[in-house]
Each structure stands twice: as C-alpha cells, then as structure tokens.
C-alpha cells in the first residue's frame, strides 16, 4: 500500500525540522509513534569519524543528552551494518543477516521494551554517519500501511542525516576557529565611512568592555583612547571617503598591547557606500602560558622567556631591562642567549619566529 508525500507531510516536516532542534528528532519520533500506533520508537544515530564516531540512542520521551547505544546494537547503525540501506525489515527477516552477538542484542532490545513485533530501516551518508530507526509493538503486528510509511520516509531520513552531518561538521569547524580566535585575542568591527559601528564579533564586544584602549561613543562610533590613534583613524576615514582605499595599522595601547588594522571592505555591490573592517588584536591575560610555551619549545629559562616575549612585542632592550628588574648589561646578555637558543639573528628574526610559532595560540 503506497503512502503519498501529502499523507505524510507532517512527519516529513518534523523530520527535517528536527535536524535543527536542540532535541534531535524528538517531535518526529513522537509523531511517528502516534501515526503507527507503535509502543516504542528508537532511533540510533551513528556519528562519522569527523563528528565523533560514537553511536547514540534517541527516543521520543528522552530528555537531556542522548544515551550511548549497546555496542552490539550500535554496529547495526554504522556503515558496516548488514542491513541494506532504505529497506524495511521485519524482525524475522534479520535472522540470516545478523551474527550471534547482533541477534542477541536485538533480542535484548525487544525484551527490554516487551516488544513482540519490530520494523526497522537504516540509512547512511557518504561521510560514514548512519541512522537506524526501529518501531515496535507489544500486541498486534504492524500493517502494510505502516511498512509503506517507513519505506517512504527512508529517503527523507537520508536527507535529514546528510543535513545533520554537514551542520555538525560546520559546528566543529566553527568551534575550532572560534577557539583559535579567542586564543589570539582577535576581534573585528565593521564600520561605516564615519567610524560608526555597524557590526562586530563577540570578541570585539569583549574588547570594548575589557580594554580602555577602545571605546564606543554615545553616537555609536569606535574611538581609540590614545589621541595619536584617534588622529590616525580620523585621517584614514577621511582618505577612504575621498576614494583612496588602502590599509592602515594603528597602535592602540602598550599595556595591554593592542593594535588595530583598518582595511576597506571588499566585495560590496557597485555604488555601495564604503565600509571599513577594523581588525583588533592584542595580548590577553596569557603571558604566563606564552612564557611556559617558549621555555618548552626553545629551552629558555623563565627570565629569558619573559625577555623574549617583550622583544617580540617591539620593546627595546633598555625598556625591557627596566620592566624585568635587570640592568641593561644583563638584559643584553640574556638577549644573546635567547637568540642563540632560538636560532634567530636579532629582534626582527625573533618577532617572526614567535608570531609564526604555536606560542601565538597559547
């Protein structure tokens, strides 16, 4: 008995909507349970290696985090499952497909819920993720319409799985990128030609709250605290409005160290008003971490690592000596040791080394 998309459109909508929800496919599973008269509905989600590699068990009444699946049952949801994708199976059809462990695991599932009749379908996607859907009844067996419904839903299960897998990979990538940005203490502002903040990153918002080097004026403009930086930014915006695009680096603060790069926004539609991206970067409260990383990477002492960090920030030897409580002669001796241990030939070479190493992420 065929089931049309119109007849099942509510289930299809809930299935695709569930891909984006915080409770994965819960509403879909509840609706499917009501539609088929199933006593139990269980969905196994096999993640690909790119998104975790585990198999979790989802149910319509489940609250909170999903539970890990029985290891033997979990195999039936993965790429190596003996179940052919998109085919609807009855429990009796699985006898010749499952090995002893898998058969026993499926029997445990039925016994756990007291189920006499099962129908199941599995789908996969190229990345290795899989969905395995099981519906069960304790009394009367499922009819042809229920089997047809599962068969019709198989294509949509596959699409939902592909969508979920792609979104999950993007979430992981975004998390890694976001962590790197946080470690670099980097943020951005999008400004109009007058310096008014149009948009900004979360990191940039934090800089406004945590740093005194940048302020948001009552009119919503981005304003450096240093007078010299204010003048440099004003001159840059004036040049931009006259059609002279380019980039401009502005030093905002020595303590904490904070710099800003102003650059025209590219890719706008022809005739659009000019805009500016202000990339802001500075040292966060991670000096001790960077100090430790330099010691680990190059075998520096604590004092040598402190001096290396100051030199990499452009601080002159005499100034660094005063900050570290050293004589200028001692600081010069330490700097020679730093250059020797790091294999650099001077201040500029050391700056390049520190910026190119993982110390910048520590």
Secondary structure as UniProt FT lines:
FT   TURN            5..8
FT   HELIX           9..18
FT   TURN            19..20
FT   TURN            24..25
FT   HELIX           26..36
FT   STRAND          40..46
FT   HELIX           49..51
FT   STRAND          55..59
FT   TURN            60..61
FT   STRAND          67..68
FT   HELIX           71..74
FT   HELIX           75..77
FT   TURN            79..80
FT   TURN            85..86
FT   STRAND          89..90
FT   HELIX           91..94
FT   TURN            95..97
FT   HELIX           100..113
FT   STRAND          117..124
FT   TURN            126..127
FT   STRAND          130..137
FT   HELIX           144..184
FT   STRAND          186..192
FT   TURN            193..194
FT   STRAND          196..200
FT   HELIX           202..210
FT   STRAND          214..216
FT   TURN            218..219
FT   STRAND          221..224
FT   HELIX           227..241
FT   TURN            242..243
FT   STRAND          247..253
FT   TURN            254..257
FT   STRAND          258..264
FT   TURN            270..271
FT   STRAND          275..282
FT   HELIX           287..298
FT   HELIX           302..312
FT   TURN            313..314
FT   HELIX           317..324
FT   HELIX           328..342
FT   HELIX           347..356
FT   HELIX           358..361
//
